[in-house]
């Protein structure tokens, strides 16, 4: 009876461990350079561009964590090659911080060409931003 219990316990724990090891191909984060701190609670919308129709289709929307990060866009278990757009919905973030801002949202368009990890961060202030391909 003990052997069955330990076997079931082992299977349950290993399933939980392997279920949490999902890999993702795309991540992003926002650093508010006016505060020198991560921008938490910002919604980021991901869309995929269709070159034939010239339209973007919604993929998913997530909210930055306390470190200003989203690390789980685009599961790596399938091909994600294509052109994508991240839309950073910054207006609510600045309103929450009682700041006026020039950019109500920021759109960053980029292309995934292979199976490597892509990190698309932005540095942000109320009147400017910058982006680059991180790692």
Residue, then its C-alpha position, 0 to 999 in steps of 0.5 A: x500500500x505504501x508503494x502505491x501511495x509513493x508511486x502516485x505521489x511521485x507521478x503527481x509531483x512530476x506532472x506538476x513539475x513538468x507542466x510548469x516548464x513550458x517554454x515561451x518564445x517571446x517576452x517583454x518588459x517596460x522600464x519607466x526611466x522617469x522613476x528608474x523602476x519597472x512599469x507594473x500593471x501595463x496591458x500589452x496586446x500581441x497581434x500577428x500580421x497577415x501579409x496577404x490580407x494586410x491585417x493584424x489578428x489578435x493573439x493575446x493580451x497580458x499585464x506586466x507583473x511587479x517587475x514590469x515583465x511578461x515572459x510567456x507570450x507565444x508557446x515554443x511548441x509550435x512555429x511562430x515565424x511571422x510579423x507581430x505587433x506589441x501594443x503597450x497601453x500606456x495611458x492608464x499607467x500614466x493616469x494611475x500615476x497622475x501624469x500627463x503623457x504624450x503617447x496613449x499607446x505604443x506599437x512595436x512591430x517586429x519579425x520572428x524569423x526562427x525558433x530563437x527567443x525574442x525579447x522586446x523591451x521598452x524604456x518609457x517616460x511620459x514624453x518618450x520611449x525607446x525599444x530594442x531587441x533584447x535577450 
